[in-house]
Amino acid sequence: MNFEPRTQNSDINLISESAGDTQKIGKIIGENLHQGDIVALIGELGSGKTCITKGIARGVGVPDEYQITSPSFTLINEYPGRTTLYHVDTYRLSGSRDLEEMGYEEYFYGNGITVIEWAEKIKEILPEKSFYIYLRYLGKNKRGIKICDGTEKMKEISKMLSEGGF
């Protein structure tokens, strides 16, 4: 990764031992997100970005009948929950200019929650208020997850993750 994590004293560092753990972490995060929140996911291929997004979707209230898949070819998937979840995948983009041409403002500044995979590709247009999650492949089922956010929301999420066994 060439996009360095933002570091705050309140960063949370976790080890996920399975896809189920990663989804559980995502669900707890999703339960604490609100309209207008933006989650920037950064990590190599296979590090768990789509897996954590599945959990976030369930935490936002997206029903189980919706299969959460990476929108690599469609670029954006929308899912209904307690608020709309916009799932953006910038893997196939060459940079932020491609997303600008699509009218990204509707998703970044709209009425939903936006989760962006491969966020490092568009770092220059990410709002300051974005919530960063860095994922690392540590082994077949093991992932390192660093959650960065300098707001009060981090305290809530940290408390919920602790209560959830992480």
Secondary structure, 3 states (H helix, E strand, C coil): CCCCCCCCCCCEEEEECCHHHHHHHHHHHHHCCCCCCEEEEEECCCCCHHHHHHHHHHHHCCCCCCCCCCCCCCCEEEECCCCCEEEEECCCCCCHHHHHHCCCHHHHCCCCEEEEECHHHHHHHCCCCCEEEEEEECCCCCEEEEEECCCHHHHHHHHHHHHCCC
